[in-house]
Amino acid sequence: MSSDTSSVITRTDVQRMRVLAATQVCPSFVRITLTCADSTPFHGQGFDQWLRLFIRREDQAKLSLPEGPCEGWYTRWQKMDEAIRPVVRNYTIRDVRYAANNVEVDIDFVIHRNPVSGGVEGLAAQWALRTWPGDEVGVLNQGLIFDASRATGRDVLLLADETGLPGVESIARSLSGAASVRAILEVPTLQDRRPLIDAVSGGQMDVTWLTRDDLHARPGSAIKAALPQITWPADGYAYATGEISMTRAVQKAADTAGMPDGQARTCAYWRPSRKRG
């Protein structure tokens, strides 16, 4: 993940959580709902709060974690025996709900499929399709990227491919004080369009859906094709997340359009050899 915005972290150690439910919400998304595995509280921050998710491989009977504080977690993880070392992936939280003295955390997994074989690509997506209630995961909170202070009182434009869609939903729900909010969202197929958590300051988010409908098309390609037609918020805030070539194209287009310095931000969630859900 890359960004020039500092993260805000309220929790600094790997927390053990468990799967409460797994739901296929549309062809390209599986929603995993997590809850705390013990009495340790989970602190939701809203916006595009992201975390490192530790999951067990299919050949591992139980989940082992690099116990300890945030600082040094990667070194401890690397030193774990390969037989018990968990898979680590980055995810953005879609929603956090508090009820009955516990918490429910929704994380949407994008199901990437090979355009030739149709097989599911990626260990995290494969895990999401086979996990069950009670399965344990590790969570390491990494804070926020979206700069809410730049959105206050301004028109906001959000752009995202499917990997950034859950974060856009959470940002929209968390925003207050924005003059207006527009979103341009790209998904693989028409069937992947869905009702969004889109309440913004008592209003609604104006959403434009783009679809690729071509298994061979690169994610982000529909947004890149639409860039010449986009109306940029002249004194607003634009924020784009997703595949790296798309975010770079968005930044270039915003700069060319004369967006003020610092009012157009991007965060590359993945590149072709490395995907984020």
VEXDREN-2710 file (C-alpha; in Angstrom, 1 decimal):
% VEXDREN-2710
k/r/px/py/pz
1/MET/0.0/0.0/0.0
2/SER/1.3/3.5/-0.8
3/SER/0.0/6.9/0.2
4/ASP/1.4/10.2/1.4
5/THR/-1.2/10.4/4.1
6/SER/-0.2/9.3/7.6
7/SER/-2.1/6.4/9.1
8/VAL/-3.8/6.7/12.5
9/ILE/-3.4/3.6/14.6
10/THR/-5.4/2.9/17.8
11/ARG/-4.4/-0.7/18.3
12/THR/-0.9/-2.0/18.0
13/ASP/-0.9/-5.8/18.4
14/VAL/-2.2/-8.8/16.4
15/GLN/-5.7/-9.5/17.6
16/ARG/-7.4/-12.9/17.3
17/MET/-10.9/-12.8/15.8
18/ARG/-13.2/-15.5/14.5
19/VAL/-15.5/-15.9/11.5
20/LEU/-19.2/-15.3/12.3
21/ALA/-20.6/-15.7/8.8
22/ALA/-19.5/-16.0/5.1
23/THR/-21.9/-14.7/2.5
24/GLN/-21.6/-14.6/-1.3
25/VAL/-23.1/-11.1/-2.0
26/CYS/-22.6/-11.2/-5.8
27/PRO/-20.5/-13.2/-8.3
28/SER/-17.2/-11.4/-7.5
29/PHE/-17.5/-10.8/-3.8
30/VAL/-17.7/-12.9/-0.7
31/ARG/-18.4/-11.1/2.6
32/ILE/-16.7/-12.4/5.7
33/THR/-18.1/-11.2/9.0
34/LEU/-15.7/-11.4/11.9
35/THR/-16.2/-11.0/15.7
36/CYS/-13.9/-10.9/18.6
37/ALA/-12.6/-14.3/19.7
38/ASP/-12.0/-13.1/23.3
39/SER/-12.7/-10.1/25.5
40/THR/-10.2/-7.9/23.6
41/PRO/-12.2/-5.0/22.1
42/PHE/-12.0/-4.1/18.4
43/HIS/-11.8/-0.4/17.6
44/GLY/-13.5/0.7/14.4
45/GLN/-12.3/4.0/13.0
46/GLY/-14.6/4.3/10.0
47/PHE/-13.5/5.8/6.6
48/ASP/-11.0/3.4/4.8
49/GLN/-9.6/1.7/7.9
50/TRP/-7.4/-1.1/6.7
51/LEU/-5.8/-4.0/8.4
52/ARG/-3.4/-6.9/7.9
53/LEU/-5.4/-10.1/7.9
54/PHE/-3.6/-13.4/9.0
55/ILE/-5.3/-16.5/7.7
56/ARG/-4.4/-20.2/7.9
57/ARG/-3.4/-22.1/4.8
58/GLU/-5.5/-25.1/3.7
59/ASP/-2.8/-27.5/5.0
60/GLN/-2.8/-26.0/8.5
61/ALA/-5.0/-27.4/11.1
62/LYS/-5.0/-24.2/13.3
63/LEU/-4.0/-20.6/13.1
64/SER/-0.7/-19.5/14.5
65/LEU/0.1/-15.8/14.9
66/PRO/3.2/-13.6/15.4
67/GLU/2.2/-12.6/18.9
68/GLY/3.3/-9.2/20.1
69/PRO/3.2/-5.5/19.2
70/CYS/2.8/-4.0/15.8
71/GLU/6.5/-3.0/15.7
72/GLY/8.5/-6.0/14.5
73/TRP/5.5/-8.1/13.5
74/TYR/7.0/-8.8/10.0
75/THR/10.3/-10.0/11.4
76/ARG/8.5/-12.3/13.9
77/TRP/6.2/-13.6/11.1
78/GLN/9.2/-14.3/8.8
79/LYS/10.9/-16.3/11.6
80/MET/7.9/-18.6/12.1
81/ASP/8.3/-22.1/10.9
82/GLU/7.0/-22.3/7.4
83/ALA/4.7/-25.2/8.4
84/ILE/2.7/-22.9/10.8
85/ARG/3.3/-19.5/9.2
86/PRO/0.0/-17.9/8.2
87/VAL/-0.9/-16.1/5.0
88/VAL/-1.0/-12.3/5.4
89/ARG/-3.0/-10.0/3.1
90/ASN/-4.2/-6.4/3.3
91/TYR/-7.9/-5.6/3.5
92/THR/-10.1/-2.5/3.9
93/ILE/-13.1/-2.8/6.3
94/ARG/-16.5/-2.4/4.8
95/ASP/-18.5/-2.0/8.0
96/VAL/-18.3/-2.3/11.8
97/ARG/-21.4/-2.8/13.9
98/TYR/-21.6/-2.9/17.7
99/ALA/-24.3/-4.9/19.5
100/ALA/-24.8/-7.3/22.4
101/ASN/-21.4/-6.5/24.0
102/ASN/-19.6/-7.6/20.9
103/VAL/-18.6/-6.3/17.4
104/GLU/-19.3/-7.5/13.9
105/VAL/-16.7/-6.5/11.2
106/ASP/-17.5/-7.0/7.5
107/ILE/-14.6/-7.6/5.1
108/ASP/-15.4/-8.1/1.4
109/PHE/-13.1/-10.5/-0.5
110/VAL/-12.9/-10.1/-4.3
111/ILE/-13.0/-13.5/-6.0
112/HIS/-10.5/-13.1/-8.8
113/ARG/-10.8/-15.9/-11.5
114/ASN/-8.4/-17.0/-14.1
115/PRO/-9.8/-15.8/-17.5
116/VAL/-8.8/-19.1/-19.2
117/SER/-9.5/-21.8/-16.6
118/GLY/-12.1/-20.0/-14.5
119/GLY/-10.2/-21.1/-11.3
120/VAL/-10.1/-18.9/-8.3
121/GLU/-6.8/-17.0/-8.0
122/GLY/-5.2/-16.0/-4.7
123/LEU/-4.8/-17.7/-1.3
124/ALA/-7.1/-15.2/0.4
125/ALA/-9.9/-15.6/-2.1
126/GLN/-9.6/-19.4/-1.8
127/TRP/-9.7/-19.1/2.0
128/ALA/-12.9/-16.9/1.8
129/LEU/-14.7/-19.6/-0.2
130/ARG/-13.8/-22.4/2.1
131/THR/-13.9/-20.8/5.6
132/TRP/-16.7/-21.5/8.0
133/PRO/-18.1/-19.9/11.3
134/GLY/-15.7/-20.4/14.1
135/ASP/-12.6/-20.3/11.9
136/GLU/-10.0/-18.0/13.5
137/VAL/-8.1/-15.1/11.9
138/GLY/-5.5/-12.6/13.1
139/VAL/-6.1/-8.8/12.6
140/LEU/-3.5/-6.1/12.8
141/ASN/-5.0/-2.6/12.6
142/GLN/-3.1/-0.2/10.3
143/GLY/-5.2/2.9/10.5
144/LEU/-6.6/5.2/7.8
145/ILE/-5.5/6.6/4.4
146/PHE/-8.4/8.9/3.5
147/ASP/-7.8/12.5/4.7
148/ALA/-11.3/13.5/6.0
149/SER/-10.0/17.0/6.8
150/ARG/-9.6/17.8/3.1
151/ALA/-13.2/16.7/2.4
152/THR/-15.0/19.0/4.9
153/GLY/-17.1/21.6/3.1
154/ARG/-16.0/20.4/-0.3
155/ASP/-17.3/18.3/-3.2
156/VAL/-15.8/14.8/-3.0
157/LEU/-15.1/12.5/-5.8
158/LEU/-14.3/8.8/-5.1
159/LEU/-13.0/6.4/-7.7
160/ALA/-12.4/2.7/-7.2
161/ASP/-12.1/-0.6/-8.9
162/GLU/-13.6/-3.7/-7.1
163/THR/-10.8/-3.9/-4.6
164/GLY/-11.5/-0.3/-3.4
165/LEU/-15.3/-0.6/-3.4
166/PRO/-15.7/-1.7/0.3
167/GLY/-13.5/1.2/1.4
168/VAL/-15.6/3.7/-0.7
169/GLU/-18.7/2.4/1.1
170/SER/-17.1/2.9/4.5
171/ILE/-15.8/6.4/3.6
172/ALA/-19.3/7.4/2.4
173/ARG/-20.9/6.3/5.6
174/SER/-18.2/8.0/7.7
175/LEU/-18.2/11.4/5.9
176/SER/-19.8/14.4/7.5
177/GLY/-19.6/18.0/6.3
178/ALA/-18.9/17.2/2.6
179/ALA/-20.8/19.5/0.2
180/SER/-21.6/16.5/-2.1
181/VAL/-20.2/13.1/-2.8
182/ARG/-19.9/11.4/-6.1
183/ALA/-18.4/7.9/-6.8
184/ILE/-17.3/6.2/-10.0
185/LEU/-17.0/2.5/-9.3
186/GLU/-15.8/-0.2/-11.6
187/VAL/-16.8/-3.9/-11.2
188/PRO/-16.2/-7.0/-13.3
189/THR/-19.8/-7.6/-14.4
190/LEU/-23.3/-6.1/-14.2
191/GLN/-24.2/-8.7/-11.6
192/ASP/-21.6/-7.2/-9.3
193/ARG/-23.5/-3.9/-8.9
194/ARG/-25.2/-3.9/-5.5
195/PRO/-27.0/-1.6/-3.0
196/LEU/-24.4/0.4/-1.2
197/ILE/-24.0/1.8/2.3
198/ASP/-24.3/5.3/0.9
199/ALA/-25.8/7.7/3.5
200/VAL/-23.7/10.8/3.5
201/SER/-24.5/13.6/5.9
202/GLY/-28.2/12.8/5.6
203/GLY/-28.1/12.7/1.8
204/GLN/-27.1/10.1/-0.8
205/MET/-24.0/9.4/-2.8
206/ASP/-24.3/9.9/-6.5
207/VAL/-22.9/6.7/-8.0
208/THR/-21.8/5.9/-11.6
209/TRP/-21.2/2.2/-12.2
210/LEU/-18.7/1.0/-14.8
211/THR/-18.4/-2.7/-15.8
212/ARG/-15.7/-4.5/-17.8
213/ASP/-17.7/-7.6/-18.9
214/ASP/-14.5/-9.0/-20.3
215/LEU/-12.6/-11.5/-18.2
216/HIS/-9.4/-10.6/-20.1
217/ALA/-9.7/-6.8/-19.4
218/ARG/-7.5/-5.5/-16.7
219/PRO/-9.2/-4.1/-13.6
220/GLY/-9.2/-0.3/-13.7
221/SER/-9.4/-0.2/-17.5
222/ALA/-13.0/1.1/-17.5
223/ILE/-12.1/4.0/-15.2
224/LYS/-9.1/4.8/-17.2
225/ALA/-11.2/4.9/-20.4
226/ALA/-13.7/7.2/-18.7
227/LEU/-11.2/9.7/-17.4
228/PRO/-11.6/12.2/-20.3
229/GLN/-15.3/12.5/-19.5
230/ILE/-14.9/13.1/-15.8
231/THR/-15.8/16.4/-14.2
232/TRP/-13.3/17.1/-11.5
233/PRO/-14.3/19.0/-8.3
234/ALA/-12.3/22.2/-8.9
235/ASP/-12.1/23.1/-5.2
236/GLY/-13.0/19.7/-4.0
237/TYR/-11.2/16.5/-3.0
238/ALA/-10.7/13.5/-5.2
239/TYR/-9.6/10.1/-3.9
240/ALA/-8.9/6.9/-6.0
241/THR/-8.0/3.4/-4.9
242/GLY/-7.4/0.2/-6.8
243/GLU/-5.0/-1.2/-9.4
244/ILE/-1.7/0.8/-9.6
245/SER/-1.9/1.8/-13.3
246/MET/-5.4/3.1/-12.7
247/THR/-4.5/5.2/-9.7
248/ARG/-1.5/6.6/-11.5
249/ALA/-3.7/7.5/-14.5
250/VAL/-6.3/9.2/-12.1
251/GLN/-3.5/11.2/-10.5
252/LYS/-2.2/12.4/-13.9
253/ALA/-5.7/13.3/-15.1
254/ALA/-6.5/15.2/-11.9
255/ASP/-3.2/17.1/-12.1
256/THR/-3.8/17.9/-15.8
257/ALA/-7.3/19.2/-14.9
258/GLY/-5.8/21.6/-12.4
259/MET/-6.8/20.0/-9.2
260/PRO/-5.1/22.0/-6.4
261/ASP/-2.0/20.5/-4.8
262/GLY/-2.9/17.9/-2.2
263/GLN/-6.6/17.8/-3.2
264/ALA/-6.3/14.7/-5.4
265/ARG/-4.9/11.6/-3.6
266/THR/-4.5/8.0/-4.7
267/CYS/-3.7/4.7/-3.0
268/ALA/-2.5/1.7/-5.0
269/TYR/-4.1/-1.3/-3.5
270/TRP/-2.5/-3.8/-5.8
271/ARG/-0.5/-4.5/-8.9
272/PRO/-0.9/-7.4/-11.4
273/SER/1.5/-9.7/-9.5
274/ARG/0.1/-8.8/-6.1
275/LYS/-3.6/-8.4/-5.4
276/ARG/-5.5/-6.9/-2.4
277/GLY/-9.1/-7.9/-1.8
END
